[in-house]
């Protein structure tokens, strides 16, 4: 990097070329992340309960 000032100017030019998401797109993305977190939490809760049930059943049968 020979000229830091030129580098900073080029960085600014590139930053203006970026297409930033709109507020609506940001909210939609955040809601999708939240919804997926809820769905995955419910899935793992259900999976945990099913495995717990079968493990308890297996332990009762072995006694």
PDB file of N, CA, C and O in Angstrom, chain B, residues numbered from 101:
ATOM      1  N   UNK B 101       0.860  -1.170   0.000  1.00  0.00           N
ATOM      2  CA  UNK B 101       0.000   0.000   0.000  1.00  0.00           C
ATOM      3  C   UNK B 101       0.904   1.230   0.000  1.00  0.00           C
ATOM      4  O   UNK B 101       1.501   1.576   1.019  1.00  0.00           O
ATOM      5  N   UNK B 102       0.991   1.858  -1.114  1.00  0.00           N
ATOM      6  CA  UNK B 102       1.890   2.992  -1.267  1.00  0.00           C
ATOM      7  C   UNK B 102       1.242   4.307  -0.845  1.00  0.00           C
ATOM      8  O   UNK B 102       1.900   5.166  -0.258  1.00  0.00           O
ATOM      9  N   UNK B 103      -0.047   4.465  -1.145  1.00  0.00           N
ATOM     10  CA  UNK B 103      -0.704   5.734  -0.870  1.00  0.00           C
ATOM     11  C   UNK B 103      -1.973   5.486  -0.038  1.00  0.00           C
ATOM     12  O   UNK B 103      -3.009   5.110  -0.585  1.00  0.00           O
ATOM     13  N   UNK B 104      -1.890   5.694   1.274  1.00  0.00           N
ATOM     14  CA  UNK B 104      -3.063   5.424   2.124  1.00  0.00           C
ATOM     15  C   UNK B 104      -4.261   6.329   1.827  1.00  0.00           C
ATOM     16  O   UNK B 104      -5.402   5.896   1.984  1.00  0.00           O
ATOM     17  N   UNK B 105      -4.034   7.542   1.415  1.00  0.00           N
ATOM     18  CA  UNK B 105      -5.142   8.461   1.118  1.00  0.00           C
ATOM     19  C   UNK B 105      -5.923   7.957  -0.092  1.00  0.00           C
ATOM     20  O   UNK B 105      -7.153   7.983  -0.097  1.00  0.00           O
ATOM     21  N   UNK B 106      -5.206   7.500  -1.114  1.00  0.00           N
ATOM     22  CA  UNK B 106      -5.875   6.951  -2.296  1.00  0.00           C
ATOM     23  C   UNK B 106      -6.664   5.698  -1.920  1.00  0.00           C
ATOM     24  O   UNK B 106      -7.769   5.478  -2.416  1.00  0.00           O
ATOM     25  N   UNK B 107      -6.089   4.887  -1.045  1.00  0.00           N
ATOM     26  CA  UNK B 107      -6.775   3.673  -0.597  1.00  0.00           C
ATOM     27  C   UNK B 107      -8.091   4.021   0.095  1.00  0.00           C
ATOM     28  O   UNK B 107      -9.117   3.399  -0.178  1.00  0.00           O
ATOM     29  N   UNK B 108      -8.067   5.006   0.984  1.00  0.00           N
ATOM     30  CA  UNK B 108      -9.281   5.411   1.706  1.00  0.00           C
ATOM     31  C   UNK B 108     -10.327   5.951   0.738  1.00  0.00           C
ATOM     32  O   UNK B 108     -11.517   5.685   0.903  1.00  0.00           O
ATOM     33  N   UNK B 109      -9.894   6.705  -0.269  1.00  0.00           N
ATOM     34  CA  UNK B 109     -10.835   7.223  -1.269  1.00  0.00           C
ATOM     35  C   UNK B 109     -11.496   6.078  -2.042  1.00  0.00           C
ATOM     36  O   UNK B 109     -12.694   6.117  -2.321  1.00  0.00           O
ATOM     37  N   UNK B 110     -10.706   5.066  -2.381  1.00  0.00           N
ATOM     38  CA  UNK B 110     -11.267   3.917  -3.100  1.00  0.00           C
ATOM     39  C   UNK B 110     -12.232   3.129  -2.220  1.00  0.00           C
ATOM     40  O   UNK B 110     -13.242   2.616  -2.702  1.00  0.00           O
ATOM     41  N   UNK B 111     -11.922   3.036  -0.947  1.00  0.00           N
ATOM     42  CA  UNK B 111     -12.824   2.351  -0.022  1.00  0.00           C
ATOM     43  C   UNK B 111     -14.153   3.091   0.047  1.00  0.00           C
ATOM     44  O   UNK B 111     -15.210   2.461   0.030  1.00  0.00           O
ATOM     45  N   UNK B 112     -14.115   4.425   0.126  1.00  0.00           N
ATOM     46  CA  UNK B 112     -15.349   5.208   0.156  1.00  0.00           C
ATOM     47  C   UNK B 112     -16.160   5.003  -1.119  1.00  0.00           C
ATOM     48  O   UNK B 112     -17.381   4.858  -1.059  1.00  0.00           O
ATOM     49  N   UNK B 113     -15.488   4.989  -2.278  1.00  0.00           N
ATOM     50  CA  UNK B 113     -16.185   4.777  -3.545  1.00  0.00           C
ATOM     51  C   UNK B 113     -16.885   3.425  -3.560  1.00  0.00           C
ATOM     52  O   UNK B 113     -18.031   3.315  -3.996  1.00  0.00           O
ATOM     53  N   UNK B 114     -16.193   2.402  -3.084  1.00  0.00           N
ATOM     54  CA  UNK B 114     -16.779   1.061  -3.061  1.00  0.00           C
ATOM     55  C   UNK B 114     -17.942   0.986  -2.078  1.00  0.00           C
ATOM     56  O   UNK B 114     -18.930   0.302  -2.343  1.00  0.00           O
ATOM     57  N   UNK B 115     -17.839   1.674  -0.959  1.00  0.00           N
ATOM     58  CA  UNK B 115     -18.912   1.666   0.044  1.00  0.00           C
ATOM     59  C   UNK B 115     -20.194   2.282  -0.526  1.00  0.00           C
ATOM     60  O   UNK B 115     -21.295   1.847  -0.189  1.00  0.00           O
ATOM     61  N   UNK B 116     -20.051   3.284  -1.380  1.00  0.00           N
ATOM     62  CA  UNK B 116     -21.236   3.893  -1.985  1.00  0.00           C
ATOM     63  C   UNK B 116     -21.874   2.975  -3.025  1.00  0.00           C
ATOM     64  O   UNK B 116     -23.048   3.154  -3.348  1.00  0.00           O
ATOM     65  N   UNK B 117     -21.144   2.006  -3.555  1.00  0.00           N
ATOM     66  CA  UNK B 117     -21.677   1.073  -4.533  1.00  0.00           C
ATOM     67  C   UNK B 117     -22.496  -0.042  -3.890  1.00  0.00           C
ATOM     68  O   UNK B 117     -23.255  -0.736  -4.567  1.00  0.00           O
ATOM     69  N   UNK B 118     -22.337  -0.207  -2.590  1.00  0.00           N
ATOM     70  CA  UNK B 118     -23.042  -1.289  -1.890  1.00  0.00           C
ATOM     71  C   UNK B 118     -24.529  -0.982  -1.862  1.00  0.00           C
ATOM     72  O   UNK B 118     -24.931   0.150  -1.593  1.00  0.00           O
ATOM     73  N   UNK B 119     -25.345  -1.993  -2.141  1.00  0.00           N
ATOM     74  CA  UNK B 119     -26.792  -1.798  -2.046  1.00  0.00           C
ATOM     75  C   UNK B 119     -27.245  -2.294  -0.668  1.00  0.00           C
ATOM     76  O   UNK B 119     -27.387  -3.494  -0.433  1.00  0.00           O
ATOM     77  N   UNK B 120     -27.464  -1.343   0.221  1.00  0.00           N
ATOM     78  CA  UNK B 120     -27.844  -1.660   1.588  1.00  0.00           C
ATOM     79  C   UNK B 120     -29.318  -2.060   1.627  1.00  0.00           C
ATOM     80  O   UNK B 120     -30.120  -1.530   0.858  1.00  0.00           O
ATOM     81  N   UNK B 121     -29.686  -2.992   2.517  1.00  0.00           N
ATOM     82  CA  UNK B 121     -31.098  -3.385   2.594  1.00  0.00           C
ATOM     83  C   UNK B 121     -31.950  -2.257   3.160  1.00  0.00           C
ATOM     84  O   UNK B 121     -31.493  -1.432   3.952  1.00  0.00           O
ATOM     85  N   UNK B 122     -33.197  -2.253   2.727  1.00  0.00           N
ATOM     86  CA  UNK B 122     -34.127  -1.244   3.237  1.00  0.00           C
ATOM     87  C   UNK B 122     -34.544  -1.626   4.651  1.00  0.00           C
ATOM     88  O   UNK B 122     -34.252  -2.725   5.123  1.00  0.00           O
ATOM     89  N   UNK B 123     -35.217  -0.720   5.308  1.00  0.00           N
ATOM     90  CA  UNK B 123     -35.708  -0.995   6.663  1.00  0.00           C
ATOM     91  C   UNK B 123     -36.686  -2.165   6.664  1.00  0.00           C
ATOM     92  O   UNK B 123     -36.669  -2.997   7.572  1.00  0.00           O
ATOM     93  N   UNK B 124     -37.536  -2.223   5.642  1.00  0.00           N
ATOM     94  CA  UNK B 124     -38.514  -3.304   5.539  1.00  0.00           C
ATOM     95  C   UNK B 124     -37.810  -4.650   5.375  1.00  0.00           C
ATOM     96  O   UNK B 124     -38.200  -5.636   6.001  1.00  0.00           O
ATOM     97  N   UNK B 125     -36.780  -4.695   4.538  1.00  0.00           N
ATOM     98  CA  UNK B 125     -36.030  -5.936   4.327  1.00  0.00           C
ATOM     99  C   UNK B 125     -35.314  -6.371   5.607  1.00  0.00           C
ATOM    100  O   UNK B 125     -35.229  -7.562   5.906  1.00  0.00           O
ATOM    101  N   UNK B 126     -34.807  -5.405   6.347  1.00  0.00           N
ATOM    102  CA  UNK B 126     -34.123  -5.712   7.609  1.00  0.00           C
ATOM    103  C   UNK B 126     -35.094  -6.301   8.616  1.00  0.00           C
ATOM    104  O   UNK B 126     -34.776  -7.283   9.286  1.00  0.00           O
ATOM    105  N   UNK B 127     -36.275  -5.709   8.729  1.00  0.00           N
ATOM    106  CA  UNK B 127     -37.294  -6.219   9.654  1.00  0.00           C
ATOM    107  C   UNK B 127     -37.728  -7.623   9.236  1.00  0.00           C
ATOM    108  O   UNK B 127     -37.846  -8.510  10.081  1.00  0.00           O
ATOM    109  N   UNK B 128     -37.965  -7.829   7.951  1.00  0.00           N
ATOM    110  CA  UNK B 128     -38.368  -9.146   7.463  1.00  0.00           C
ATOM    111  C   UNK B 128     -37.306 -10.195   7.759  1.00  0.00           C
ATOM    112  O   UNK B 128     -37.632 -11.308   8.170  1.00  0.00           O
ATOM    113  N   UNK B 129     -36.046  -9.853   7.556  1.00  0.00           N
ATOM    114  CA  UNK B 129     -34.959 -10.787   7.850  1.00  0.00           C
ATOM    115  C   UNK B 129     -34.891 -11.122   9.325  1.00  0.00           C
ATOM    116  O   UNK B 129     -34.700 -12.279   9.699  1.00  0.00           O
ATOM    117  N   UNK B 130     -35.049 -10.104  10.165  1.00  0.00           N
ATOM    118  CA  UNK B 130     -35.017 -10.329  11.615  1.00  0.00           C
ATOM    119  C   UNK B 130     -36.187 -11.206  12.056  1.00  0.00           C
ATOM    120  O   UNK B 130     -36.024 -12.075  12.913  1.00  0.00           O
ATOM    121  N   UNK B 131     -37.355 -10.984  11.479  1.00  0.00           N
ATOM    122  CA  UNK B 131     -38.522 -11.810  11.830  1.00  0.00           C
ATOM    123  C   UNK B 131     -38.336 -13.253  11.374  1.00  0.00           C
ATOM    124  O   UNK B 131     -38.761 -14.181  12.061  1.00  0.00           O
ATOM    125  N   UNK B 132     -37.711 -13.443  10.233  1.00  0.00           N
ATOM    126  CA  UNK B 132     -37.440 -14.806   9.763  1.00  0.00           C
ATOM    127  C   UNK B 132     -36.467 -15.520  10.692  1.00  0.00           C
ATOM    128  O   UNK B 132     -36.651 -16.700  10.992  1.00  0.00           O
ATOM    129  N   UNK B 133     -35.445 -14.827  11.143  1.00  0.00           N
ATOM    130  CA  UNK B 133     -34.490 -15.423  12.082  1.00  0.00           C
ATOM    131  C   UNK B 133     -35.203 -15.785  13.380  1.00  0.00           C
ATOM    132  O   UNK B 133     -34.987 -16.871  13.919  1.00  0.00           O
ATOM    133  N   UNK B 134     -36.044 -14.895  13.885  1.00  0.00           N
ATOM    134  CA  UNK B 134     -36.791 -15.157  15.102  1.00  0.00           C
ATOM    135  C   UNK B 134     -37.728 -16.346  14.925  1.00  0.00           C
ATOM    136  O   UNK B 134     -37.802 -17.214  15.795  1.00  0.00           O
ATOM    137  N   UNK B 135     -38.443 -16.391  13.804  1.00  0.00           N
ATOM    138  CA  UNK B 135     -39.375 -17.495  13.548  1.00  0.00           C
ATOM    139  C   UNK B 135     -38.630 -18.830  13.465  1.00  0.00           C
ATOM    140  O   UNK B 135     -39.095 -19.833  14.006  1.00  0.00           O
ATOM    141  N   UNK B 136     -37.485 -18.844  12.794  1.00  0.00           N
ATOM    142  CA  UNK B 136     -36.709 -20.083  12.692  1.00  0.00           C
ATOM    143  C   UNK B 136     -36.192 -20.513  14.061  1.00  0.00           C
ATOM    144  O   UNK B 136     -36.135 -21.709  14.346  1.00  0.00           O
ATOM    145  N   UNK B 137     -35.818 -19.568  14.907  1.00  0.00           N
ATOM    146  CA  UNK B 137     -35.359 -19.895  16.259  1.00  0.00           C
ATOM    147  C   UNK B 137     -36.485 -20.522  17.065  1.00  0.00           C
ATOM    148  O   UNK B 137     -36.260 -21.476  17.810  1.00  0.00           O
ATOM    149  N   UNK B 138     -37.700 -19.991  16.921  1.00  0.00           N
ATOM    150  CA  UNK B 138     -38.853 -20.556  17.635  1.00  0.00           C
ATOM    151  C   UNK B 138     -39.154 -21.965  17.122  1.00  0.00           C
ATOM    152  O   UNK B 138     -39.378 -22.880  17.915  1.00  0.00           O
ATOM    153  N   UNK B 139     -39.158 -22.140  15.807  1.00  0.00           N
ATOM    154  CA  UNK B 139     -39.445 -23.454  15.221  1.00  0.00           C
ATOM    155  C   UNK B 139     -38.407 -24.477  15.665  1.00  0.00           C
ATOM    156  O   UNK B 139     -38.761 -25.592  16.051  1.00  0.00           O
ATOM    157  N   UNK B 140     -37.139 -24.110  15.615  1.00  0.00           N
ATOM    158  CA  UNK B 140     -36.084 -25.044  16.014  1.00  0.00           C
ATOM    159  C   UNK B 140     -36.160 -25.347  17.509  1.00  0.00           C
ATOM    160  O   UNK B 140     -35.907 -26.481  17.916  1.00  0.00           O
ATOM    161  N   UNK B 141     -36.502 -24.362  18.327  1.00  0.00           N
ATOM    162  CA  UNK B 141     -36.650 -24.595  19.761  1.00  0.00           C
ATOM    163  C   UNK B 141     -37.766 -25.596  20.032  1.00  0.00           C
ATOM    164  O   UNK B 141     -37.607 -26.504  20.848  1.00  0.00           O
ATOM    165  N   UNK B 142     -38.889 -25.430  19.351  1.00  0.00           N
ATOM    166  CA  UNK B 142     -40.001 -26.364  19.529  1.00  0.00           C
ATOM    167  C   UNK B 142     -39.629 -27.764  19.038  1.00  0.00           C
ATOM    168  O   UNK B 142     -39.991 -28.759  19.666  1.00  0.00           O
ATOM    169  N   UNK B 143     -38.911 -27.842  17.924  1.00  0.00           N
ATOM    170  CA  UNK B 143     -38.476 -29.132  17.404  1.00  0.00           C
ATOM    171  C   UNK B 143     -37.586 -29.854  18.402  1.00  0.00           C
ATOM    172  O   UNK B 143     -37.793 -31.035  18.681  1.00  0.00           O
ATOM    173  N   UNK B 144     -36.603 -29.154  18.938  1.00  0.00           N
ATOM    174  CA  UNK B 144     -35.691 -29.797  19.877  1.00  0.00           C
ATOM    175  C   UNK B 144     -36.368 -30.120  21.209  1.00  0.00           C
ATOM    176  O   UNK B 144     -36.007 -31.101  21.858  1.00  0.00           O
ATOM    177  N   UNK B 145     -37.340 -29.314  21.622  1.00  0.00           N
ATOM    178  CA  UNK B 145     -38.120 -29.642  22.813  1.00  0.00           C
ATOM    179  C   UNK B 145     -38.891 -30.936  22.592  1.00  0.00           C
ATOM    180  O   UNK B 145     -38.888 -31.815  23.454  1.00  0.00           O
ATOM    181  N   UNK B 146     -39.544 -31.056  21.457  1.00  0.00           N
ATOM    182  CA  UNK B 146     -40.292 -32.266  21.131  1.00  0.00           C
ATOM    183  C   UNK B 146     -39.366 -33.475  21.039  1.00  0.00           C
ATOM    184  O   UNK B 146     -39.679 -34.537  21.578  1.00  0.00           O
ATOM    185  N   UNK B 147     -38.247 -33.325  20.371  1.00  0.00           N
ATOM    186  CA  UNK B 147     -37.279 -34.409  20.252  1.00  0.00           C
ATOM    187  C   UNK B 147     -36.771 -34.835  21.623  1.00  0.00           C
ATOM    188  O   UNK B 147     -36.641 -36.030  21.890  1.00  0.00           O
ATOM    189  N   UNK B 148     -36.486 -33.887  22.482  1.00  0.00           N
ATOM    190  CA  UNK B 148     -36.018 -34.185  23.835  1.00  0.00           C
ATOM    191  C   UNK B 148     -37.065 -34.961  24.616  1.00  0.00           C
ATOM    192  O   UNK B 148     -36.735 -35.914  25.321  1.00  0.00           O
ATOM    193  N   UNK B 149     -38.321 -34.561  24.496  1.00  0.00           N
ATOM    194  CA  UNK B 149     -39.388 -35.244  25.225  1.00  0.00           C
ATOM    195  C   UNK B 149     -39.593 -36.665  24.709  1.00  0.00           C
ATOM    196  O   UNK B 149     -39.816 -37.583  25.498  1.00  0.00           O
ATOM    197  N   UNK B 150     -39.520 -36.851  23.413  1.00  0.00           N
ATOM    198  CA  UNK B 150     -39.680 -38.194  22.829  1.00  0.00           C
ATOM    199  C   UNK B 150     -38.535 -39.095  23.259  1.00  0.00           C
ATOM    200  O   UNK B 150     -38.767 -40.241  23.645  1.00  0.00           O
ATOM    201  N   UNK B 151     -37.313 -38.605  23.202  1.00  0.00           N
ATOM    202  CA  UNK B 151     -36.171 -39.412  23.625  1.00  0.00           C
ATOM    203  C   UNK B 151     -36.234 -39.727  25.118  1.00  0.00           C
ATOM    204  O   UNK B 151     -35.900 -40.836  25.537  1.00  0.00           O
ATOM    205  N   UNK B 152     -36.657 -38.760  25.909  1.00  0.00           N
ATOM    206  CA  UNK B 152     -36.820 -38.982  27.348  1.00  0.00           C
ATOM    207  C   UNK B 152     -37.860 -40.077  27.610  1.00  0.00           C
ATOM    208  O   UNK B 152     -37.650 -40.949  28.453  1.00  0.00           O
ATOM    209  N   UNK B 153     -38.976 -40.025  26.887  1.00  0.00           N
ATOM    210  CA  UNK B 153     -40.021 -41.032  27.049  1.00  0.00           C
ATOM    211  C   UNK B 153     -39.492 -42.429  26.736  1.00  0.00           C
ATOM    212  O   UNK B 153     -39.705 -43.364  27.507  1.00  0.00           O
ATOM    213  N   UNK B 154     -38.804 -42.570  25.606  1.00  0.00           N
ATOM    214  CA  UNK B 154     -38.291 -43.884  25.226  1.00  0.00           C
ATOM    215  C   UNK B 154     -37.185 -44.363  26.162  1.00  0.00           C
ATOM    216  O   UNK B 154     -37.082 -45.561  26.425  1.00  0.00           O
ATOM    217  N   UNK B 155     -36.371 -43.465  26.660  1.00  0.00           N
ATOM    218  CA  UNK B 155     -35.326 -43.849  27.607  1.00  0.00           C
ATOM    219  C   UNK B 155     -35.937 -44.332  28.915  1.00  0.00           C
ATOM    220  O   UNK B 155     -35.495 -45.335  29.473  1.00  0.00           O
ATOM    221  N   UNK B 156     -36.950 -43.625  29.407  1.00  0.00           N
ATOM    222  CA  UNK B 156     -37.625 -44.065  30.633  1.00  0.00           C
ATOM    223  C   UNK B 156     -38.323 -45.408  30.415  1.00  0.00           C
ATOM    224  O   UNK B 156     -38.307 -46.268  31.296  1.00  0.00           O
ATOM    225  N   UNK B 157     -38.925 -45.584  29.259  1.00  0.00           N
ATOM    226  CA  UNK B 157     -39.583 -46.838  28.937  1.00  0.00           C
ATOM    227  C   UNK B 157     -38.559 -47.976  28.917  1.00  0.00           C
ATOM    228  O   UNK B 157     -38.812 -49.053  29.457  1.00  0.00           O
ATOM    229  N   UNK B 158     -37.445 -47.741  28.314  1.00  0.00           N
ATOM    230  CA  UNK B 158     -36.367 -48.739  28.240  1.00  0.00           C
ATOM    231  C   UNK B 158     -35.835 -49.078  29.627  1.00  0.00           C
ATOM    232  O   UNK B 158     -35.573 -50.242  29.928  1.00  0.00           O
ATOM    233  N   UNK B 159     -35.678 -48.075  30.461  1.00  0.00           N
ATOM    234  CA  UNK B 159     -35.173 -48.320  31.807  1.00  0.00           C
ATOM    235  C   UNK B 159     -36.193 -49.098  32.638  1.00  0.00           C
ATOM    236  O   UNK B 159     -35.794 -49.958  33.423  1.00  0.00           O
ATOM    237  N   UNK B 160     -37.486 -48.832  32.496  1.00  0.00           N
ATOM    238  CA  UNK B 160     -38.514 -49.578  33.225  1.00  0.00           C
ATOM    239  C   UNK B 160     -38.555 -51.030  32.787  1.00  0.00           C
ATOM    240  O   UNK B 160     -38.795 -51.927  33.595  1.00  0.00           O
ATOM    241  N   UNK B 161     -38.318 -51.255  31.496  1.00  0.00           N
ATOM    242  CA  UNK B 161     -38.371 -52.628  30.972  1.00  0.00           C
ATOM    243  C   UNK B 161     -37.169 -53.435  31.462  1.00  0.00           C
ATOM    244  O   UNK B 161     -37.266 -54.655  31.598  1.00  0.00           O
ATOM    245  N   UNK B 162     -36.054 -52.786  31.726  1.00  0.00           N
ATOM    246  CA  UNK B 162     -34.852 -53.517  32.133  1.00  0.00           C
ATOM    247  C   UNK B 162     -34.849 -53.813  33.625  1.00  0.00           C
ATOM    248  O   UNK B 162     -34.027 -54.605  34.085  1.00  0.00           O
ATOM    249  N   UNK B 163     -35.738 -53.204  34.390  1.00  0.00           N
ATOM    250  CA  UNK B 163     -35.777 -53.461  35.846  1.00  0.00           C
ATOM    251  C   UNK B 163     -36.509 -54.713  36.176  1.00  0.00           C
ATOM    252  O   UNK B 163     -36.629 -55.067  37.349  1.00  0.00           O
TER     253      UNK B 163
END
